[in-house]
């Protein structure tokens, strides 16, 4: 399994012990210390308690069993107009994906991540430690490259940013994960395209890697 792919986890605590978890989405590193995911996956509201979760922190877990804790004191930058959140770490020892900006329609692509409806297959807990057992993949081609895409749909508010539309749809939990051409990242998975783009309705939208620069 690829240890460059991280599961973004929201925990629930009882007496300082994690009693339940939920998958918020997926994320990855674009340098040896810069982590990215979707803004709708990781934003200020994720650290606020609600009826299901009483957390003040978010967990990142990879297939090596490496666990990172982030909180509101972490170095987090939010870019809601790109649907991107970036977290900078002091340590510079994380495996990362190289970025590829050379793309065209009909290129073969794939994305990797953690669909939340498969949580029981993905993560197991033993003696207070969590383990990733499986990473899922979706694949197809680039259907369309849109240089100035905007969408105000529920928790995603992209404003005139370059995006990639794939020939296939996706599911909850893949958001924030990498869209790959070969072994290089060309985008970040964001949303399912809304009906107003009727020619592409139901297809996946990835934020182009041009937005990382």
Secondary structure as GFF3:
##gff-version 3
##sequence-region A 1 213
A	DSSP	beta_strand	5	14	.	.	.	ID=ss1
A	DSSP	beta_strand	17	29	.	.	.	ID=ss2
A	DSSP	beta_strand	34	37	.	.	.	ID=ss3
A	DSSP	three_ten_helix	44	47	.	.	.	ID=ss4
A	DSSP	beta_strand	57	62	.	.	.	ID=ss5
A	DSSP	beta_strand	67	71	.	.	.	ID=ss6
A	DSSP	beta_strand	75	79	.	.	.	ID=ss7
A	DSSP	beta_strand	84	88	.	.	.	ID=ss8
A	DSSP	beta_strand	108	113	.	.	.	ID=ss9
A	DSSP	three_ten_helix	116	118	.	.	.	ID=ss10
A	DSSP	alpha_helix	119	122	.	.	.	ID=ss11
A	DSSP	beta_strand	123	126	.	.	.	ID=ss12
A	DSSP	beta_strand	129	132	.	.	.	ID=ss13
A	DSSP	beta_strand	136	153	.	.	.	ID=ss14
A	DSSP	beta_strand	156	166	.	.	.	ID=ss15
A	DSSP	beta_strand	178	181	.	.	.	ID=ss16
A	DSSP	beta_strand	184	192	.	.	.	ID=ss17
A	DSSP	beta_strand	204	208	.	.	.	ID=ss18
A	DSSP	three_ten_helix	209	212	.	.	.	ID=ss19
###
